[in-house]
């Protein structure tokens, strides 16, 4: 499978490995580097290195090799499957479930559950630790996440992430009161210069990030928001809302240090997902209800009015 990409004038100057990782969000920067080393990526038909700087109008071809054998174990972990066919599977992930194996979380993840549920039917684009994973959701964020069952579907969905046609909608409870009914946060996000586990709004080694928000309801001390991601950076909604002084309820990383009783992680839920089906071309629009913990917090604030 070969994915053909064209660099825009705005993307000129980017390193090739960074460009490929951004254009194919299921492919990490390290995975892009491995593909380059293996000769699977060309620029204008010629071999290139990961440090190659692209120019506007450059034609980049990404050839996907055969999926690597995975060493991640399949585990019988219950899944709330919202949609499934031969190409994609969409799961309503509970808060507290890690998406893929990582240091400190070698198993018990969504990937382990998907391997048990889907068997060999997961794409290999994301590498052996993240088979099928097209995009990620934080461990303590709940809601809809999509995985690809084959490489063609994975590349097609990654392209939709890149051009923003794969739409993701979240709901959250943000601390404080919003004066406006809607707005947009356009602020670049990068690694925190001291705490490398955190992200922050910065112009240093950052990536363009845009979040659109609208008020659903206002309560004493919190606001119920609906957020639409234009880009999909790590911790984006959490970082953006904290940046404007309205961290998410229960977010002990970007907000208050004390956990909220009865709440696992932050009160943030991926409630909606819309994408063009990679095989049929039909528009698929999915939604899922708010988790009980979220509803409990809503009832508490409604009763306090």
N, C-alpha and C positions, 0 to 999 in steps of 0.2 A: 504494500500500500504506500503510495507516494502522495504527500500533501504539498501543494504548490501555494506559496505565499508571496506577496508583493509588499515591499517596504514603502511606507509613505515618507513624505518629506519631513514630517514631525518625528519619525523614528530614525532619521539619518544620524549617524554617529554612535548608535548603540553597538555594543559588542554582540557578535553573532549568537553566542550561547545565551545571552540575556534576551535577545529578540525572540529566539525559538522558544525559550521557556515561557515568555509572556504570551506568545501567539498560540501556544499549545499548553494550556494550563495544567493538563494532565502530565506534562513532561517537566520534570524539575530541571534546574540549571545544570546540576551534575549529570543528569541523564542526557541532556542536550550535548554536554561536553563529550560524553561517551559515544554518542552518535557521530559527532564530528570526528573524533579520533578513529572511528571505524569507517569513515568515508561515506556515511549515509546522508550527509547534508552538503549541498553544493550552492554556490552563489553564481548566478548567471552561467550555470553549467560547469563551473570550475570548482575544484576542491578548495576548502577554506579551513581556517583554524578557529578555535573558540574566541580568540582575541581579534578576529577580523572585524573591522568597523563597517557597518552597512551604509549604503547610500540610498537616497530616495529613488524609488523605481527599480531597485535591485530585485531580481527574481530568485527566491530561495526555495529549494526543493528539499523536503525532508522524507527520506525513505525509511519506513518502519521495518526493522528486521523481525524475525520470528520471536515470539514471546519467550522470555527466559523461564526456565523451570523455577517454580516458586518453592522456597523452603518454609514458608509460613504455613502453619498447621490449620486445617479446617476444624472449626469448633461449633458444636451445636448450641448456638446462642440464639434465642428467639428474635425474630425480625418482624416489624410491623410494615409489611409490604403494601405500598399504596398503588403501585403500577408495575407490571412486568410483562415482557414479551421476549422474543428471541434475541433482541438487540440491546435492550436497556432494562434496568430495574431501578425503581425509585422507592426509597425506604424513609419512613418517619423515624429518625434517630432520637432516642431518648437522651436527655442531659446526663452527663457522666460517662457516656460511652465514647472511647477514643476511636478515631476513624481508622488509623493504620498503625502497625507496630512501629515503635520508636524507643529510644533509650528510656527505661523506666516503665515501659508498657510493651513487653515482648509479645503478649498475646491478650486474648479477651477483648479484641477490637472488632470494629465493624468489618474489616477485611477478613478476619478469621471467620466471622459469621457468614459473610458472602461466599467464601470458599466452600463452606459446608452446604449452603443453600443452592449455589449455582454449579458446584462441581468444577469442571474444567472450562465452563463457559464464562470466562472473564478475560477482558483484554489485557495485553501485556505492556501497553504503552507507558504506564506509570512505573514500571520496574517491578522487581520481585517482591518488594515490601508493600506496594500499593496497586496490586492488580485490579483493574476496573475502575479505580477512583478517578473521576473527572474533575471534581472540585471537593473542597474540604469544608467541614463545619467544626468549630471549636469543640473540645471535649464537653464543656459545660453549657453549650448551646444545643437546643433541640430542634427537630424539624426535618424538612425534606432534603434529601441528598440523592444524587443520581450516580449510578455506576454503569459502565459499558460492558457488554458481554462479548464484544469482539473489537478488533482493532479499527475497523472501518467506522463503526459507531463511535468509538472513542475519539478518533481524529475529527469526525464531523461535529461532535458535541464540543470539543475543545475549540474548534474554529468559531462556534457560536458564542462561546465564552469570550473569545477574543474580540468579536465584532458586536458584542452586547445583545445579540438576538436571543440568547438564553437568559431569560429574566428570572430573578430571584427576589421574592418579597418576604420581609420579616416584620414581626410585631415585637414590641418591647415596652417595658415600663422604664421611663427615664426619670431620674430625680429632678425636681424643680418644675417650674411652670414656664411654658413657652408663650411668648406674646403673639407670635405669628401663627397662622394655621398651617403653613407649609413652608418649606425652604430647601436649600441645597447646600451641602458642605463640600467644597472643592478645595482639598488640602492634601499635599503629598505625604505619603507614609513611608517610613523606613525604620530600621532597627534603632532602639534606644542606645545612645552613645555610652551609657554606663551599664544598664541592665539589658544584656543581649537577649533575654527571653521575652522582653517587652517590645512593642512597637510604639512609635510616636509620630506626631506630625513634625516633619523636618524637611529641609531642602537638601540635606546631605545624604547622598547615596539612597535616594528615595524613589518612589514610583507614584505616578499620577493616580489619584484616588478621588472618586466622586460618590456621594451618598445623597439621595433625595429622601426627604421625610415629610410626613403630614400627620397632623393631630387627629386621633380618633376620639379621645376624651381627656378631660382635665379633672384631676382630683386634688385633694389636699397634699401637696408636697411631691406628687408624681404626675407624669403625663403619659398617657397611652399613645404610642406612636406606631405608624406603619412606615417602614423604610424600604426603599427600592435601591438595589445596588446597580450602579452604572459600571463600576469596576469591582474586582474581587480580591482585595488585598488582605493579608493576614490581620485578623482582629479588626477589620475596617470599621464596622458600625460602632463597636465598643470604643475604639480610639477616637473616631470622629465626634461622637457624642460627648465623651470626656473632654475633648479639646474645646468644645463650646460651653463647657461648664455644666453638662447634664449627663453624667455617667449613668450607666444602666443599673437598675436595682439589683443588688446581689453580686455585682462585679467587684471582687476584692483585689483585682489587679489594677484596674483603672479608676476605681471609685473608692468607697469606704473599705476599711480593712476588716470590718466585722461581717461575718456571714449573716444572711437574713434567715431567721428561724423558719423551717418548713420549705426552704427553697434550695434546690441543688444548683449551685452555680448562679449565673446571671439570668435575669428574666428576659430572655431573648429567644425567639422561636421563628424558624424558617417556615412560614405558613403557606407560601405559594411558590410554584415553579412552572415556568412555561418555556417550551422548546419546540423546535421543528424536528419531527421524527427523522432520524438519519436514513431510514430506508424508504418510508412512504412519502416523506415530504409534508405530512399533515401536521398541523399545529396541535400540540398536546399541552393542555392546561390542567394543572393539578393543585389541590389544596388539602390541608389537614387541619384538624381542630387544635386549639390551644391545649397544652398539657394541663393536667389537674392542678399542679403547683402554681402555674401562671393564673389559672382561673381563681384559685384560692386567694392570691394576692389581689386580684381585681375585686373580688367580693369584699375583702377587708377594706380597701380604699373606698369602694362605693358606699359601704355602711358608715364610713367616717365622715361623709359629706353632711 
